[in-house]
């Protein structure tokens, strides 16, 4: 049996009035070799945004991307350590370019590696409840004929129960995999994120330990 491994962030698509205004979000952590704590877990958090680049006189021209990088456990988490931007021909190239930019490391020389998926806040109207999303692709380190991947999305929605804040969590299911969407509530954002990450890993672990010939979406 081979344990699941976080392969890459998956893009979360935001609703838009028309196709020319489409936006996507992604987030993940990396560990930079030589940084304090790198041997135990992630050292940097990366939040990515993607949107179609439009001009005044024409339709979309490629995908613009932006990566905000900050230290894990930073005392001022809203202040990015580094911001990297670019433009690519299509969404796949934009995601690849943003990952490469994040994995170059803060000093452009330190090697880094993907560690875990992460949550990113979705844009909401002023005064409306906040929403956080996390989408990731998991796979196993099994033989080459068993390298199918699993995409998952978790959503956390801020709600209220009386005077108390409440966080509604959901791990999206998939009819093809015969898995229902999971729903639960918790009373803190930190608990919500940790429980979502655990739920994603558990689902990926079940998938990774299922023989490939029994997986309904085997190609």
Order of alpha helices (4+ residues) and beta strands (2+ residues): beta-beta-beta-beta-beta-beta-alpha-beta-beta-beta-beta-beta-beta-alpha
